[in-house]
């Protein structure tokens, strides 16, 4: 795996790189037309952004930041009451314009490297930029939250979600709460994977599809 060090890493006021002890893995898409442009952007000091890994359409992996250093991939972010997820996570950028299906080679590479990272660092969860910055970002799942196979990835990583059923017709939303837009609706009785649960809201994925999003968990059965 080639390593092309990005200058865009977390440093203290003296310019000394800060250490990272990761707890989470965050998936992104790069919104780029090609890997060369995406990687060049993350190598440029002007961009002020980076990720630990980039995975292109052919499944080729490029490392840009060491796993014990802070990459600038999440920006203003929050998850489970924790703010500033750059200092708590490893970030993976996957080449995708934001409206493409991911390739099988890409998803195989994402799954393989994610599994290794979760195991080696004993990571708590694998989540998306869309989860930690839902107002600003919709990656890696896209505007309709239907591009990314979260359940398949979590199963590979040993973080298999529970399977539940809906007890009413439900709106699937972009984020946790009625302030987020509805992306689609699902009928009563649909089987879903419960990917994450925070308070009264759960991120789900409809079994048999990549459609995911947030629903009120008051309308989900116990695991089936």
C-alpha positions in Angstrom: 0.0 0.0 0.0 1.6 3.3 -1.1 2.0 6.0 1.6 1.9 9.6 0.5 2.1 11.8 3.6 -0.3 14.7 3.8 0.8 17.8 5.6 -2.7 18.3 6.8 -2.6 16.7 10.3 -3.4 17.7 13.8 -0.6 19.6 15.5 -0.2 21.6 18.8 0.7 25.3 18.9 4.4 24.5 18.6 3.7 22.6 15.4 4.3 19.1 17.0 2.0 16.4 15.6 -0.7 15.2 18.0 -1.1 11.6 18.8 -4.3 9.8 17.9 -5.9 6.9 19.9 -8.8 6.0 17.6 -12.2 4.9 18.9 -14.2 5.1 15.7 -13.9 4.5 12.0 -15.6 7.1 9.8 -16.4 6.4 6.1 -16.6 9.2 3.5 -16.9 9.7 -0.2 -14.5 12.1 -1.8 -17.0 13.7 -4.2 -14.2 13.6 -6.8 -14.3 12.5 -10.5 -11.0 10.6 -10.2 -8.5 9.4 -7.6 -5.6 11.6 -8.8 -7.5 14.8 -8.1 -8.8 13.6 -4.7 -5.4 12.5 -3.5 -3.7 15.7 -4.8 -6.3 17.8 -3.0 -5.5 16.1 0.3 -1.8 16.5 -0.3 -2.1 20.2 -0.8 -1.6 22.5 2.3 -4.1 24.8 0.8 -6.9 22.3 1.2 -6.4 21.8 4.9 -8.1 18.4 4.6 -6.9 14.8 4.7 -7.9 11.3 5.5 -5.9 8.3 6.7 -6.8 6.2 3.6 -8.2 6.8 0.1 -9.8 3.9 -1.9 -10.3 4.3 -5.6 -12.8 2.7 -8.0 -10.5 -0.2 -8.6 -10.0 -0.9 -4.9 -6.5 0.5 -4.8 -5.7 1.9 -1.3 -3.4 4.9 -0.7 -2.4 5.9 2.8 -2.1 9.6 3.5 -1.9 9.9 7.3 -0.4 7.5 9.8 -3.0 5.8 12.0 -1.5 7.4 15.1 -1.9 10.9 13.8 -5.0 13.1 13.5 -6.3 13.6 9.9 -8.6 16.5 9.0 -11.5 14.5 7.6 -14.6 15.1 9.8 -14.5 18.9 10.4 -17.1 20.2 12.9 -18.7 17.0 14.1 -20.4 15.2 17.0 -21.3 11.6 17.9 -22.9 10.3 21.1 -22.1 13.6 22.9 -18.4 13.6 21.7 -17.4 16.7 19.8 -14.5 17.0 17.3 -14.4 13.5 15.8 -11.0 14.1 14.0 -9.3 13.5 17.4 -11.2 10.3 18.0 -11.4 8.5 14.6 -9.7 7.1 11.6 -11.1 8.4 8.3 -11.5 6.6 5.0 -12.2 8.5 1.7 -13.9 6.4 -1.0 -13.8 7.6 -4.6 -17.3 8.5 -5.6 -18.9 11.6 -7.1 -21.7 11.3 -4.6 -24.2 9.8 -7.0 -22.5 6.6 -8.2 -22.9 3.0 -7.1 -19.7 1.8 -5.4 -17.8 -0.8 -7.3 -17.5 -4.4 -5.9 -13.7 -3.9 -5.9 -14.1 -0.8 -3.8 -16.4 -2.4 -1.3 -14.2 -5.4 -1.0 -11.3 -3.2 -0.2 -13.3 -1.1 2.3 -14.5 -4.2 4.0 -11.0 -5.8 4.2 -9.2 -2.7 5.6 -12.1 -1.8 7.9 -12.1 -5.2 9.4 -8.4 -5.0 10.1 -8.7 -1.6 11.7 -11.6 -2.5 13.9 -9.8 -5.6 15.1 -6.4 -4.0 15.6 -7.6 -0.8 17.4 -10.7 -2.4 19.0 -12.8 0.4 17.5 -16.3 0.9 19.0 -18.3 1.7 15.8 -18.0 2.1 12.1 -20.0 5.2 11.1 -20.4 7.8 8.3 -19.6 11.5 7.9 -23.4 11.7 7.4 -23.8 10.6 11.0 -21.3 12.9 12.7 -22.2 16.0 10.6 -25.7 15.3 9.3 -26.6 18.9 8.6 -23.5 19.5 6.4 -22.7 16.1 4.9 -24.4 13.1 3.3 -21.5 10.8 2.7 -20.9 8.0 2.1 -24.6 7.1 1.6 -25.6 10.0 -0.7 -28.6 12.4 -0.8 -31.2 9.6 -0.7 -29.1 7.6 1.8 -29.2 4.6 -0.4 -25.7 4.0 -1.9 -23.8 2.3 0.9 -24.2 -1.2 2.3 -23.7 -0.5 6.0 -25.1 -3.8 7.3 -22.8 -5.8 5.0 -19.8 -3.8 6.2 -20.7 -4.1 9.9 -21.1 -7.9 9.6 -17.7 -8.2 8.1 -16.2 -6.1 10.9 -17.7 -8.3 13.6 -20.2 -5.6 14.5 -23.3 -7.3 13.1 -26.5 -5.3 13.6 -29.7 -6.8 15.0 -32.6 -7.4 12.6 -36.0 -5.9 13.6 -39.4 -5.2 12.0 -41.4 -2.0 11.7 -44.7 -1.9 13.6 -46.1 1.0 11.6 -45.5 2.8 8.3 -42.4 4.9 8.9 -40.6 7.9 7.5 -36.9 7.4 7.0 -35.1 10.7 7.7 -31.6 12.0 6.9 -30.8 12.4 10.6 -32.0 12.0 14.2 -35.1 14.0 14.6 -38.1 15.4 12.7 -36.1 18.5 11.7 -34.3 16.3 9.1 -35.9 15.7 5.7 -37.8 12.5 4.8 -35.9 10.6 2.2 -38.4 7.8 1.7 -41.1 5.8 3.5 -41.3 2.1 4.5 -44.4 0.1 5.3 -45.4 -1.7 8.4 -43.8 -5.2 8.7 -40.6 -4.4 6.8 -37.5 -6.1 8.1 -34.7 -3.7 8.9 -31.2 -3.9 10.3 -30.7 -1.6 13.3 -27.3 -0.1 12.6 -27.1 2.5 15.5 -29.4 3.6 18.3 -29.2 7.0 20.0 -32.0 7.8 22.4 -35.4 7.5 20.7 -33.9 7.3 17.2 -32.3 4.5 15.3 -30.3 4.4 12.0 -31.7 1.4 10.0 -31.1 -0.3 6.7 -33.9 -2.0 4.9 -33.1 -5.7 4.5 -32.4 -6.5 0.9 -31.4 -3.0 -0.1 -28.9 -0.3 0.7 -31.7 2.1 1.8 -30.8 3.5 5.2 -31.6 6.4 7.4 -33.1 7.3 10.8 -36.5 6.3 12.2 -38.2 6.6 15.6 -37.3 3.3 17.4 -40.6 3.3 19.2 -41.9 1.6 16.0 -39.3 -1.2 15.8 -39.9 -4.7 17.3 -37.4 -6.5 19.4 -34.7 -8.4 17.5 -36.1 -11.1 15.2 
